[in-house]
Amino acid sequence: MAKTYNPNAVENSWYEWWEKSKFFEADSKSSKPPFAIVLPPPNVTGALHIGHALTAAIEDTIIRWRRMSGYNTLWLPSMDHAGIATQVVVEKKLKRERQLTRHDLGREGFVAEVWKWKNEYGGTILRQLRRLGASLDWSRECFTMDEKRSAAVTEAFVRLHKEGLIYRDIRLVNWDCTLRTAISDIEVDYIEIKERTPLSVPGYDDPVEFGVLTSFAYPLEEGLGEIVVATTRVETMLGDTAIAVHPEDPRYSCLHGKFAVHPFNGRKLPIVCDSILVDMNFGTGAVKITPAHDPNDFEVGKRHNLEFINIITDDGKINSNGGPGFAGMPRFKARVAVIEALKDKGLYRGDQNNEMRLGLCSRNNEVIEPLIKPQWYVNCKNMAQQGLDAVIDDKNPKIEIIPKQYAAEWQRWLENIRDWCISRQLWWGHRVPAWYVMLENDKLKEIGAYHDQWVVARNEEEALEEANKLFAGKNFQLFQDPDVLDTWFSSGLFPSSVLGWPDDTDDFKAFYPTSVLETGHDILFFWVARMVMLGMKLGGDVPFSKVYLHPMVRDAHGRKMSKSLGNVIDPLEVINGVTLENLHKRLEEGNFNPNELKTAKEGQKKDFPKGIPECGADALRFALVSYTAQSDKINLDIQRVVGYRQWCNKLWNAIRFAMTKLGDDYTPPAEFDPAAMPFSCKWILSVLNKAISKTVLSLDSYEFSDAATALYSWWQFQLCDVFIEVIKPYFAGQDPTFASERKFAQDTLWLCLDYGLRLLHPFMPFVTEELWQRLPSKVDSVRKESIVISEYPSPVESWTNDDVELEMDMIESVVKSLRSLRSQLAPNERHERRAAFVRCRTTDACAIIKRHELEITTLASVSSLNVLSESDDVPVGCMVDVVNEALSVFLKQTGSVNVEAELEKLRKKTEDTQKQYDSLKKKTSASGYQEKVPVHIREVDETKLASLLQELLSFKEATVHLERENSKS
């Protein structure tokens, strides 16, 4: 066995064997209770980032624990085709390498190019998940655009359309002019702008100004003067079709039913009364109306039957409706041109700073343009109500959201849900299964020109059959809708589609509904809510019974990870280690301007001055899981991961120690009897039992940080720091008087390591497998071939021994005080073993200390331990520390004691204890205390008072001792 732990050597040797041995594969015919998790499908374009590592660490901890606990576990890997993201990546690649656009290739050629890219480069992230130890069932790996999942998407669309839940409508959508597609409301990020602010916008060389309210006048018909309006998007006035005023505003009562005249095209703009939109106390009380480019104006347009004039092309330029002076201009350049044209006509009335919310596409930071487009929508109202009831039903909730605070957000969102626009103007994705029937005698020959000539079907043959029924005897052509479906529609069908839906497969019958959905809280609505709605509607039940939402990972300073800050942490760089030079090199390969590169490098140099040392997957996993108690954000400090890497070395050394003490011929007994064991063995098994209970309870309640803490505390502070140290005398020189204790210590050590490694395995799979395999097997027993499929520990009732634990608490208190005294010695004297004394003020304490002199001398590293009664004098030349009301300790010093310094320490301790005593005495003496305070609390207070009083007496006694020392010197 190597002297030190090497994560690379340990972690590279196990995964391939686990996978070949099929330890991770589920059996749909198994009689074991099922437990299933679907991995949130990472993008096919993605590489492993720290969020994926957190997801994998948590989910693998859950699934390994359940697998070891006797469940038929399925952790299903999948990959998302990521419509927009993948199309953008491949388009950039084509442009960079071949100077081609997707339009040069045509739709079929481009889609073939994407599939080629997917097969060559896609799925990197799934391969990287193996490096983290993720025990996924690779035999069931799937892709959102594979044949089975594509069939499920088509089936879902057809069924929902038949029920009237999917429909086509012409509405205002969030349009991305760079991607040239609609995006859903929740894919829009809003930023708050306080005042005039220049921002970079894709496609523009110069920054564009936002946060400006521009005022201008419309001339009124019949020489009635002018009416002044204000807007933050002055270019949209090219599409204005009305001006709205409040019906009760006296300033405009004479204009009701009148018209303003558009200064650039002469269009007559009716002045309409609208009390819903207009606030007569805001601005001029008059509002320009552009129904085709603003959500509020769109509603006004419907209420007043206004004309809807679109002035912006799909790529963000002014179209011919904008007029010859502006057609062809990019929209934000037109903004400047319109202002100049208004000035030329004397209609410009100035501008001012204006607070506003600006909508940006979450994928590329493009400024969203509201455009009227025909799209496919899902009516979410009833499905959302079902999803809401599944969580907030007091009597019979079907889904539990953890942490609970997100249930309120779930309710807020589902109560205010809008219909979901599911069509996207892309080429990569699931083609909308709808065909337009173009009749021979149609006047308009564009696809979609007539709203009622669409048929929805599973394939073209079915579409033809449906069209023949609807348009019997007529000649027509069929054209499939060129649009694709929102990526979230296909991932919203998880977990049912990955288990075989719409077919009633063995997997679907065995594992649907799944057990838990674990993901980041940022996609609670993007994905989780949609899975619940579609799962209940199409799968017949909620898709999972629990939702666990993990925090978002930030850097050690609490900042969002950003390439421009240089604080992005690549999990593989933490696992394998990386130099500062290579961190800088990664930045240089990115798309940074010189200033950004300088800032990013400075950030890396500050946070990682020596790079990142090799930590291994186990240490990274354990750190991430330990962090989950941190509310909604994790501030990831790499030094904490390094600390767990060092802890892995501690585990390694514990096994190495055990191997030397067990010997080559050791065989664990078939049965263990704690009653016959020495004190330290009874104690370690009792606290191990508590660690088992705490770990299992915490895992069961999704308190992963608590489970990790319980395990770490037992391994570090109880097994390594106490038990392994306290049994060393049994093995020193093979003393025959310790023969019995030595055998019990061997058996207990083996038992602790076997249980401890199995307890820890879900968190740290690699190092636990490596070490567990080195442990000898019990006599006449066939051990499982891997820790992966071994049994997870359960509490053993006979191990619990509260009396022994209380005694060890006293021992550890004495040891802590003695170590504290030794730490105060000069550095060159601290390692010398010295005589120690314990003064006991109760017979019970005296008996316990006498029984455990060996444990105390071993742990405190003292040469001898003498137990004194209250009447015994302490030898001269001793330092003193008060342990508690029953015990004080003294450590012999070779030189003279600094009495003044020791007395000052005692004075401070006395002062602090006196304050506690006085405060509690005041509380118990207060009026009404006896009547109002419950008996059990009064009893606790009385015990505490007595303890504090005894401590004060102990401090007094210690002071007397020191003063006696002072007088003798």
PyMOL commands that set and color helices and strands:
alter all, ss='L'
color gray80, all
select helices_A, chain A and resi 7-11+15-20+50-68+83-98+102-121+124-131+138-140+147-162+185-187+221-223+234-239+250-255+295-304+320-322+331-344+381-392+406-415+460-470+487-491+497-499+506-511+521-539+563-565+571-576+580-588+594-607+616-629+638-662+674-676+679-700+704-726+728-734+736-760+765-772+787-789+797-799+802-823+827-829+843-851+853-860+899-925+929-932+935-968
alter helices_A, ss='H'
color red, helices_A
select strands_A, chain A and resi 34-38+72-76+78-79+142-143+166-176+181-183+188-193+197-199+208-210+212-219+226-231+242-245+259-261+268-273+286-289+348-353+356-361+369-378+400-402+420-421+423-424+434-439+454-456+476-480+484-485+514-520+544-550+552-555+633-636+835-840+864-868+878-882+887-892
alter strands_A, ss='S'
color yellow, strands_A
deselect
rebuild
show_as cartoon
